[in-house]
Amino acid sequence: MEFDWLPYFNCAACGTEFPSDRVQYDELGYPVCPDCEARTGPLASLEAVDAAESGIAD
């Protein structure tokens, strides 16, 4: 019997888990969560701080 492992994406922002084939990528190649649309990558934490300061996120 053969078994194929399906990779999963775990969102650090909202904690949800998706099969990797449902995840889209930004222009730099970093994954974007399909549920909360949080980006990952080196600038993701700075974007979260900017969003919080401008009142977009809680």
N, C-alpha and C positions, 0 to 999 in steps of 0.2 A: 504494500500500500504506500502510495506517495502522498506527501503532505507539503503544500506550499505555504510558507510563512508569509502572511500579509503584514507589511509594516504599518504602524500606527503613528499618528501625530498627536501629541499631548500638548494642549495649550497651557502655557504657564499663567496666562492672565485669567482665564475663566475655569480652567481645570477639566474641560471636556476632552474626550478622546475621539478621534475620527480615523477611518482608514485613510492612508496617505493618498489614495487616488482621488479623494474629495477635496484635498487642500490645494489652493491656488498659491502662486508665488508672485512676489513683487518684481519690479524691474531690476533689482539687484540679485534676485534669486533666493530671497528669504521667504519662508512660508508665512502665510496670512491665515489666521483662524477663520474657518467658514461660519462659525457661530457668532463670535463677538468682534471679528475683523481686526483683532490685535495683531500687530506685526511682530516678528522676531528679528533679531539681528543686533548689530552693535549700537544702533541708534534708537532701539525700541524703548529703553528706559528713559531717554531724554524726551521722546515724543509723549510718553505717559505723563511726565512732569509738566511739559508745556500744555497738555490738554487739561490737566488738573488746575493749573494756574489760570487758564482762560475760562474755566467753568464748564468745560465739555464733559468731563468725567467727575465722578464723586470720589 
